[in-house]
């Protein structure tokens, strides 16, 4: 039987559906975070905006309480970037992606030469002991380790512990409106249990496909940062498709694909969202084959110069087609939306409606709201 060939549009609608971006869902925050295999959290406000675009009746205080009460944690995982995940995923995924964090440390131009010939087992042992005494900022940890290794850079010593041991970033950083520097604690101590001794890479791949598929082996590797996964994927019982260029795509057999004709309402997403970052080829979410890095560089200066109390990227027609920011003056908040494509009247109305909802969500203390779409 011939393998079905999927259009870019079909892959887009599948991705949006599995990312809860075709329609908002009625789910507890924890269940949503678990399904999505975490939320990109390098920017602390990102997960809050990301969930607002995905869930109905969602308030940031609930997610913030879960972070404060250790029901969700911020930790370095896929691609060595900070993600907000459940404790179970923190402990199960970290051993699987450890090679990614190893590579980040040993190939990092700022650190690779410093860790050469260093007794890293001793560094990790002392680092965890120091963190169990009390949580510390990277600077504090580095200075304490530097007393034992005075010929090595403090920031590299702290970075080695961050990459080679499972650490979490603790509150108030990561809570809604919570300020503060990055403060690390041992994941084992913070969560009260050890890393998963027998994590399943096959289960991780299945979960990725359920949240981002159908996808190629290269896509799986781009998401997690691991390499040489083709043999593992090849022995799994998965459904297969082809994309428009004949690339083989894999999917979990229990999930069907949505109708490619289903419309996609505009969505406000944070600056970095895994929907943009989790495929090797991103034309299903970013038009014209432009990489997210190139798109960010092209428009990053605009965001940086104009600032904003909150800012992010915009989906129109299911694709990355704009940027947005919130300007604040006292208790007056204005959402400035800059599409990169012509917007239909229907989408314009949705942008304004969604925009007012975003302002009310993010700034309940506001006395006036305005949405300005720059056409």
C-alpha positions as CSV (number, residue, x, y, z in Angstrom):
1,X,0.0,0.0,0.0
2,X,1.3,3.4,-0.9
3,X,2.4,5.7,1.9
4,X,0.3,8.8,2.3
5,X,2.0,12.0,1.3
6,X,1.3,15.0,3.6
7,X,1.3,18.6,2.5
8,X,2.9,21.4,4.5
9,X,-0.6,22.5,5.3
10,X,-1.6,19.1,6.7
11,X,1.5,19.1,8.9
12,X,0.8,22.6,10.1
13,X,-2.7,21.6,11.2
14,X,-1.5,18.5,12.8
15,X,1.1,20.5,14.8
16,X,-1.4,23.1,15.8
17,X,-3.9,20.5,16.9
18,X,-1.4,18.6,19.0
19,X,0.0,21.8,20.5
20,X,-3.5,22.9,21.6
21,X,-3.4,25.9,19.2
22,X,-6.3,25.1,16.9
23,X,-8.6,25.5,19.8
24,X,-8.3,26.1,23.5
25,X,-8.6,23.1,25.7
26,X,-10.2,22.5,29.1
27,X,-7.3,20.9,30.9
28,X,-5.5,21.3,34.2
29,X,-2.3,23.2,33.8
30,X,-0.2,20.2,34.9
31,X,-1.8,17.9,32.3
32,X,-1.1,20.5,29.6
33,X,2.5,20.9,30.6
34,X,2.9,17.1,30.6
35,X,1.4,16.6,27.2
36,X,3.6,19.3,25.7
37,X,6.6,17.7,27.3
38,X,7.3,21.0,29.0
39,X,7.3,24.6,28.0
40,X,10.3,26.6,26.9
41,X,11.1,28.8,29.9
42,X,14.4,30.7,29.2
43,X,12.2,33.8,29.6
44,X,10.2,33.3,32.8
45,X,7.0,34.8,31.5
46,X,7.0,32.6,28.4
47,X,5.1,29.5,29.8
48,X,2.4,31.8,31.2
49,X,1.6,33.4,27.8
50,X,2.0,30.0,26.1
51,X,-0.6,28.3,28.3
52,X,-2.9,31.3,28.0
53,X,-3.1,30.7,24.2
54,X,-3.8,27.0,24.8
55,X,-6.2,26.7,27.7
56,X,-9.7,28.0,28.6
57,X,-10.3,29.7,31.9
58,X,-6.6,29.8,32.8
59,X,-5.2,32.2,35.3
60,X,-1.4,32.7,35.9
61,X,-1.7,32.5,39.6
62,X,-2.4,28.8,39.5
63,X,0.6,28.0,37.4
64,X,2.7,30.3,39.7
65,X,1.5,28.4,42.8
66,X,2.5,25.1,41.2
67,X,6.0,26.4,40.6
68,X,6.2,27.7,44.2
69,X,5.0,24.4,45.6
70,X,7.3,22.2,43.5
71,X,4.5,20.7,41.4
72,X,6.3,22.1,38.3
73,X,10.0,22.8,38.0
74,X,12.4,24.8,35.8
75,X,15.4,22.9,34.7
76,X,17.9,22.5,31.7
77,X,16.7,19.7,29.4
78,X,16.1,19.6,25.7
79,X,18.8,21.4,23.7
80,X,20.3,22.4,27.1
81,X,17.7,25.1,27.5
82,X,15.5,25.8,30.4
83,X,12.1,24.1,30.4
84,X,9.1,24.2,32.8
85,X,8.2,20.5,33.4
86,X,6.6,18.2,35.8
87,X,8.8,16.6,38.5
88,X,8.3,13.2,36.8
89,X,9.6,14.6,33.5
90,X,12.5,16.4,35.2
91,X,13.7,13.1,36.7
92,X,13.0,11.0,33.6
93,X,14.1,13.2,30.8
94,X,17.3,14.6,32.4
95,X,19.2,11.2,32.2
96,X,18.1,10.8,28.5
97,X,19.3,14.3,27.4
98,X,22.5,14.2,29.5
99,X,24.7,13.8,26.3
100,X,23.3,17.1,25.1
101,X,24.4,18.9,28.2
102,X,27.8,17.1,28.1
103,X,28.2,18.3,24.5
104,X,27.2,21.9,25.5
105,X,29.8,22.0,28.2
106,X,32.7,20.4,26.3
107,X,32.1,22.3,23.0
108,X,31.4,25.6,24.6
109,X,34.1,28.1,23.6
110,X,33.9,29.8,27.0
111,X,34.3,26.6,29.0
112,X,35.8,23.8,27.1
113,X,39.4,24.7,27.6
114,X,38.8,25.4,31.3
115,X,37.3,22.0,32.1
116,X,40.1,20.1,30.3
117,X,42.1,17.9,32.7
118,X,39.8,19.0,35.5
119,X,38.5,16.3,38.0
120,X,34.8,16.9,37.1
121,X,33.6,14.2,39.5
122,X,35.1,16.1,42.4
123,X,33.6,19.4,41.1
124,X,30.1,17.8,40.9
125,X,30.4,16.2,44.3
126,X,31.5,19.4,46.0
127,X,28.9,21.4,44.0
128,X,26.0,19.3,45.1
129,X,27.3,19.4,48.7
130,X,27.3,23.2,48.5
131,X,23.8,23.3,47.0
132,X,22.5,20.9,49.7
133,X,23.8,23.3,52.3
134,X,21.7,26.0,50.7
135,X,20.5,27.0,47.2
136,X,22.9,29.3,45.5
137,X,23.1,31.6,42.5
138,X,25.6,30.5,39.8
139,X,27.9,33.3,40.9
140,X,27.8,32.1,44.5
141,X,28.4,28.5,43.5
142,X,31.2,29.4,41.3
143,X,33.0,31.5,43.9
144,X,32.7,28.7,46.5
145,X,34.1,26.2,44.0
146,X,36.8,28.6,43.0
147,X,38.2,28.4,46.6
148,X,39.0,24.7,45.9
149,X,40.1,25.2,42.3
150,X,41.7,28.7,42.2
151,X,43.2,28.2,38.8
152,X,39.8,27.7,37.1
153,X,37.2,30.3,36.2
154,X,34.3,30.5,38.7
155,X,31.7,30.7,36.1
156,X,32.9,27.6,34.3
157,X,33.0,25.7,37.6
158,X,29.3,26.6,38.2
159,X,28.4,25.8,34.6
160,X,30.0,22.4,34.9
161,X,27.8,21.6,37.8
162,X,24.8,23.0,36.0
163,X,25.4,20.7,33.0
164,X,26.7,17.6,34.6
165,X,24.4,17.4,37.6
166,X,20.6,17.7,37.6
167,X,19.8,21.1,39.0
168,X,16.5,23.1,39.2
169,X,16.0,26.9,39.2
170,X,13.9,27.6,42.3
171,X,11.4,30.4,43.1
172,X,10.8,33.3,43.2
173,X,12.2,33.2,39.6
174,X,9.7,31.5,37.4
175,X,6.7,32.6,39.4
176,X,4.2,35.0,37.9
177,X,5.6,38.5,38.5
178,X,8.3,37.0,40.7
179,X,11.6,38.8,40.3
180,X,15.0,37.5,41.3
181,X,18.2,36.0,40.1
182,X,18.7,32.4,39.0
183,X,19.1,30.3,42.1
184,X,20.0,26.6,41.8
185,X,19.2,23.6,43.9
186,X,19.8,20.0,43.4
187,X,16.8,18.3,41.7
188,X,17.1,15.3,44.0
189,X,17.0,17.5,47.1
190,X,14.3,19.9,45.8
191,X,12.0,17.1,44.7
192,X,12.8,14.6,47.4
193,X,13.6,11.7,45.0
194,X,16.4,10.6,42.6
195,X,16.6,10.6,38.9
196,X,14.7,7.8,37.1
197,X,17.1,4.8,37.1
198,X,15.5,3.3,34.0
199,X,14.3,6.1,31.6
200,X,12.8,5.0,28.3
201,X,14.0,6.8,25.2
202,X,11.3,5.1,23.1
203,X,8.7,6.6,25.4
204,X,10.2,10.0,25.0
205,X,10.1,9.7,21.3
206,X,6.5,8.6,21.3
207,X,5.6,11.5,23.5
208,X,7.4,13.9,21.1
209,X,5.4,12.5,18.2
210,X,2.1,12.9,20.1
211,X,2.9,16.5,20.8
212,X,4.8,17.5,17.6
213,X,4.3,14.8,14.9
214,X,4.2,13.5,12.3
215,X,7.9,14.1,12.2
216,X,11.2,12.8,10.8
217,X,14.1,11.4,12.7
218,X,15.9,14.7,12.1
219,X,13.0,16.6,13.7
220,X,13.1,14.4,16.8
221,X,16.8,15.1,17.1
222,X,16.4,18.8,16.6
223,X,13.8,18.9,19.4
224,X,15.8,17.0,22.0
225,X,19.4,17.7,20.8
226,X,20.3,14.0,20.7
227,X,21.8,12.3,17.7
228,X,21.9,8.9,16.0
229,X,18.2,8.1,16.8
230,X,17.4,6.5,13.5
231,X,18.0,3.0,14.6
232,X,15.8,3.5,17.7
233,X,13.0,5.0,15.7
234,X,13.3,2.3,13.0
235,X,12.6,-0.5,15.5
236,X,9.5,1.2,17.0
237,X,6.0,0.4,15.8
238,X,5.0,3.7,14.3
239,X,2.8,4.9,11.5
240,X,4.7,6.3,8.5
241,X,4.0,9.1,6.0
242,X,6.0,11.1,3.4
243,X,6.2,14.8,3.2
244,X,6.0,16.8,0.0
245,X,9.7,16.2,-0.6
246,X,9.5,12.5,0.0
247,X,11.1,12.5,3.5
248,X,9.9,9.7,5.8
249,X,7.8,10.9,8.7
250,X,6.8,8.9,11.8
251,X,3.8,9.1,14.0
252,X,2.1,7.3,16.9
253,X,-0.5,5.0,15.3
254,X,-3.3,5.9,17.8
255,X,-3.6,9.6,16.6
256,X,-5.4,10.7,13.5
257,X,-4.7,13.9,11.6
258,X,-7.1,16.8,11.5
259,X,-8.7,18.1,8.3
260,X,-6.1,20.4,6.7
261,X,-9.0,22.7,5.7
262,X,-9.8,23.6,9.3
263,X,-9.2,27.3,9.9
264,X,-6.6,28.5,12.4
265,X,-7.4,31.5,14.6
266,X,-4.6,34.0,15.3
267,X,-2.6,33.2,18.5
268,X,-0.3,35.3,20.6
269,X,2.7,33.2,21.7
270,X,5.8,34.1,23.7
271,X,9.1,35.1,22.2
272,X,10.3,31.5,22.3
273,X,7.8,28.6,22.1
274,X,8.6,25.0,21.4
275,X,6.1,25.1,18.5
276,X,8.8,27.1,16.6
277,X,11.9,25.2,17.9
278,X,11.1,21.5,17.6
279,X,11.7,20.5,14.0
280,X,14.7,20.4,11.8
281,X,12.7,21.8,8.9
282,X,10.2,24.4,10.1
283,X,8.2,25.3,7.1
284,X,5.1,23.7,8.7
285,X,5.1,26.7,11.2
286,X,7.5,29.3,9.7
287,X,6.8,30.4,6.1
288,X,9.2,30.4,3.2
289,X,11.6,28.0,4.9
290,X,13.1,30.8,7.0
291,X,14.8,29.4,10.1
292,X,13.6,30.6,13.4
293,X,17.1,31.9,14.2
294,X,17.1,34.0,11.0
295,X,13.6,35.2,11.7
296,X,14.6,36.2,15.2
297,X,17.7,38.0,14.1
298,X,15.7,39.9,11.4
299,X,13.1,41.2,13.9
300,X,15.0,40.9,17.2
301,X,16.4,44.4,16.9
302,X,13.0,45.8,16.4
303,X,11.8,44.1,19.6
304,X,14.9,45.1,21.6
305,X,14.8,48.8,20.6
306,X,11.1,49.2,21.3
307,X,11.1,47.2,24.5
308,X,7.7,46.5,26.0
309,X,6.4,45.1,29.3
310,X,5.7,41.8,27.5
311,X,6.4,40.7,23.9
312,X,6.3,37.7,21.7
313,X,5.5,36.2,18.3
314,X,2.2,36.0,16.4
315,X,0.5,33.2,14.5
316,X,-1.8,34.2,11.6
317,X,-3.3,31.5,9.5
318,X,-1.4,29.0,11.6
319,X,2.1,30.4,10.7
320,X,4.6,32.7,12.3
321,X,3.5,36.0,10.7
322,X,4.3,38.8,13.1
323,X,5.5,40.1,16.4
324,X,3.8,41.9,19.3
325,X,4.7,43.8,22.4
326,X,2.9,45.5,25.3
327,X,3.7,49.1,26.1
328,X,2.9,50.3,29.6
329,X,2.4,53.7,31.1
330,X,1.3,53.7,34.7
331,X,-1.9,51.5,34.5
332,X,-2.5,52.0,30.8
333,X,-1.5,49.1,28.6
334,X,-1.3,49.0,24.8
335,X,-0.7,45.9,22.8
336,X,1.1,46.8,19.6
337,X,0.7,44.1,16.9
338,X,3.0,44.1,13.8
339,X,1.9,41.5,11.2
340,X,4.3,40.7,8.4
341,X,1.5,39.8,6.0
342,X,-1.8,41.2,4.9
343,X,-4.5,40.4,7.5
344,X,-8.1,39.6,6.6
345,X,-11.0,41.4,8.3
346,X,-11.8,38.2,10.1
347,X,-8.3,37.8,11.4
348,X,-8.1,41.5,12.3
349,X,-11.1,41.1,14.4
350,X,-9.7,38.0,16.1
351,X,-6.4,39.8,16.7
352,X,-8.2,42.6,18.5
353,X,-10.4,40.3,20.5
354,X,-7.6,38.0,21.5
355,X,-5.4,41.0,22.2
356,X,-7.8,42.5,24.7
357,X,-8.0,39.0,26.3
358,X,-4.2,38.9,26.6
359,X,-4.1,42.3,28.2
360,X,-6.8,41.5,30.7
361,X,-5.0,38.2,31.5
362,X,-1.5,39.6,31.9
363,X,-2.4,43.0,33.5
364,X,-5.5,42.7,35.6
365,X,-4.5,45.8,37.5
366,X,-4.8,47.8,34.3
367,X,-7.2,50.7,34.1
368,X,-7.2,51.0,30.3
369,X,-6.4,48.6,27.5
370,X,-5.8,49.3,23.8
371,X,-4.9,47.1,20.9
372,X,-3.1,48.6,17.9
373,X,-2.6,46.5,14.8
374,X,0.1,48.1,12.6
375,X,-1.1,47.5,9.0
